[in-house]
């Protein structure tokens, strides 16, 4: 359904000297009806990846294909046609809606831009609101009259208005109250089932990604360091960074002891001056000389499970690994 190949995104530094390496050769695939979770710390490039996938920004190099159509080369009317098939739901429901437009106007505007539901837009607006769990009366309200969860439902309805096949969800529940998050997550699961959608679900919350994803990609400093089925990646992580993320998830059982392992120290490196070799080696307790010199490739260590780690690759080939 969706394929990203060697995506690179660099932003010039304001001083004019050097660039910020936001993405460094990211490759991903998304199957029909699949949910791909993308997880990592803030600043690892998740949101930049989402913007490139929907062509809100152009990559420095690399390409994005949707059902074989090169989105990075699409222009004008062709790009508009393709954008009907891939939509984005933003993190902040407070800033992603126009405060001057009523909800009904916001949804009608999308239909008008794409020439949809001519002569029946009011009815279609009501259908979209009902689809996301809101009554038709919400069409007359302004965004400031809605709660955070209601605004995000409107954002989802706006994305669904053009009948897409792929949704990019950039931290869709992180700005909401905890009590509302489960409702929105359940809504997304139901919409995927009922409409046959495919999702790229971006989050820093490992537990949330585990709940909704079929496969998981772990990002660090603009790169994918581990990718595979959610159970394989999150229950048997091979990369030390993935293992640290999983250890940081609090256990919901108050009677269960959960020792804190200080396996990761220091701060995320400056993306304007990334370290040589493996980008994670300055914070990794397992780092070796090879890690400091050579950038590891993303290699299959188990069926449908790829990891970019010299140490993990060596352990997988040792006789004891069998």
N, C-alpha and C positions, 0 to 999 in steps of 0.2 A: 504494500500500500504506500508506504513512505520510506524513502532511502536518503540518508545523508552520507556523503562521501568526502572524507578529508577536509572537513570544514575548518577554516582558519579565519579568525577575526582579530585584527589589530587596530588599536586606536592610537592616534598620534598623541604624544605628551604635549601639554600646553607650552612648555618651554621650547618645543620644536626639536628636541634632541631625544631620539629613541621612540619606542612605541610600547603600549601596554598589550601584552599577549593575553587577550580574553579567551580565545579558543585556539588550540594548537593541534589540528588534525583529528577532529572528532568524526567518527563514522558510526552510524546507527541504522537499524532497520526497524520498521513497525509493520506487523502483519495485519491482515484484515480482521477486524473485531478484537484486536489485542490491546491490552493496556501495558505500556512500557513506563515503568517508574524511573525517574532520574533523581538521584539523591546526592547530597554533598553539602559542605559548609557554605555559608554565605560568601560570595565572591569567587566561587569555583567556576562560574561561567554558565550556570543553568539557565538563567533568564536570557542571556545573550544567545544561547543555543535556540531557545524558543522563538526569539525575534527573527533569527535567520531562517528557521523552518517555515515561518509564515510570511517571509519576505517583508517584514517591517524594517529590516536592515539587510544590506547586501553583504555577503561574505568577502573577505579579502581574497580568498581562493577556496576552491571546493565547489560542490554542487549539491542541490536538493532536488530529488525527483519524487513526483506524486503519480503513481500508476504509470511510470515510464515517461512522464512529461517533466522536462527540466524547468523547475520553477525559477532557478537563478537566471535563466535566459529569457523568461517570459516578460513581455512588455505590453502596456496598453490594454486593449480589450481582452487579449489572451490571458494576461495576468489577472484581470478582474474575473474572468470565467473560472480560473483555477482557484481563486480565493473563495469562491462559493463552496469549494470542496474541503477547505481547511481553514478553521477559525480558531481564535484564541480567547481564552477566558483569563482575565487579569487578576492579580493578587489583591488589589485594593478596590473593593466595590464602591468606596466613597469617591474616588477620583476618576473611575473609569466610566461614569455616567455624566452626561451633560446636565448640570443643575438647573439650566434654563428650560429644559424640555420635560414635559410630562412623560410618564412611562409609555403611554400609547404613542406619543410622537416619536420617542426614541426607537420603538420597534417599527413603526410605519416608515420612518426615514430609511431604515435598512431595506425594507421591501421595495421602496421607491427607487433607491439607488440601483438595485439589481433587477428592477422591472418585474417584480413578483406580485402575485395576488391582486392584479389590476381589477378594480371594481369590487373587491371583497377584502380590503385590507383591514377594516375594523373587525370583521369576523376572524380573520387570520390572527390578529393581535390577541383576541380573546382565546383562541386555541393555543397560542404560544404560552400565554400566562397560565392557562389551565395545565399545560404540559409540565410546568415547573412548580406546580402546587400553589398558584395564586389565583384568586378570583378575578373576573373581568373588571371589577370595580377598581382594581389597582391601576388601570390604564389612565385614570384621571388624576393620579397622584404625582407629585414631584419627588425626586430622589430624597430630599431632606425629610420627607414625611414617612420614609421607610426605615426599618431596622437594617442592620448590616446583613443579616441573612436574607432578607427580602430583596435588598439591592443586588446581592450576588445571584439570586434567582433570576432577577431581571437581566443581569449580565449573561447568564446561561441562555435565557430565552432569546436574547439578541443574537448570540452565536448560532442558535438553532434555526433562526429565521430563514437562513439561506439554504437550509437542508444540507449541511456538510457531512462528510464521511469521517473526517479526522478533527479532533479537538485537541488543542494545546492548552493544558491547564497549568498556569504558572502560580504555584502556591495558592490554590483557589480558596482555602479555608484558613490560612494562617492569620488573617486579619479579623477573624470572627471569634465570638465567644465560644468557649469549649462546649457549652450546651447546644450550640447551633451546628457545630462542625459535623456531628454524626448525621444530622438531618440532610445536610448538603451532600455528604459522602454517599448516603443511601440513595439520594436523588440521582447522583451521577451513575451509580451502579445500575439503577433501574433504567435510566435513559440509554445507557450503553446496550443493555439487553433488548429494550423495546425498539430502538432505532438502528441497531446494528452498527454502532459507532466504534471507532478506534481512538484511543487516548494516548497522548504523551503526558504523563502526570508528574509534574516537577514539584519537589518538596525537599526540605531539610529534615523532615520528620520521618525517621526510619520506620516507626510503628505504623504510620499512615500509609507509607509506600507498601509495606508488607500486607496491609489489609486489602489493598485494591489492585495490586499489580500482578500481571502474569510473568513478566520479566523485569529485571532491575539493572540499571546502569549506574555505577558509582563514579562520580566525577571529582577530580582534584586538580586545582590550578589549571583549568581549561582543557583537561584531558579525561578520557574514560579510562579508569584504572582497573575496572572489573565489571563484567556484564554476564548475565545468565538468568536462568529461572530463579524466581524470588526465593524459593526454598533452598536451592543450592547456594545462592550468593549470601543470603542472610543467616542461614543456619550453619553453613560450612564455608565461611569466608576464607579466601586464600590470600588476599592482599592485606597487609597489616593496617592500612588505613580503613578498609571495610570492617575489619575486626574491631578497631577502636570505635567506629561509629555504632556498631552493634552493642558493644559493651556499655556505651553511654546511654542506652535506652533503659529507663527505670523499670523495674519489675512491678507489675500491678499488685502482686501479692505481698501484703505488709509483713507476713510471717517468714518470707523468704529472704535470707541474707544475700546481699549482693556486694561482694568486695569490689572496690574501685581499683582498677589496674592502671597505673600511670605509664601506659605504653607509648603515649604520644606527648612530646614536650614541644615547647617553642610556639612560634606563630607561623601562619601561612606566609610563604615567601612573597616578595614583591613581584607582581606579574610584569612589571616593567623591567625587572632584572631577575628572571627565573634562574634557579641553580642549574649547574651542569648535571648531566646524567639523569637519574630518576628524579622527578620534581619533589618526591616525598622524602628523599634520603636525609635531608637535614633534620627531620623530626622522627626518623625511624630508628628504633632500637636494634633492628636486624640488619642495618645498612652495612655493606661490604665495599671494598675498593671498586668492584665492578659497578656498583650502584652509583658511585660518585663520578664515574667516567662515561658510562653508556646509558642512553635512554632506552628503557625496556620496551619491546614491542608487545602488543596485545596478542597473546597466544592462547590456544585452547589447551586447558589442563584437564578438563573433564568434558564429557559430552555436553555441547551447547553452553559451555561455561569458559569464558576467556578472561585472562588476567595479565596485567602488565607489571610483572615483578620478577627480578632476576632470582631472588631467593626462592620464591614459590616455584618457579620453573625448574630450578636445580633440584629441589626436594621432590618434585613430581617424577624426575628421571632416576632418582636414587633407587637401588634395589628394595629398600625398606618400604618405599611408597606403594609397592605392589601388594 
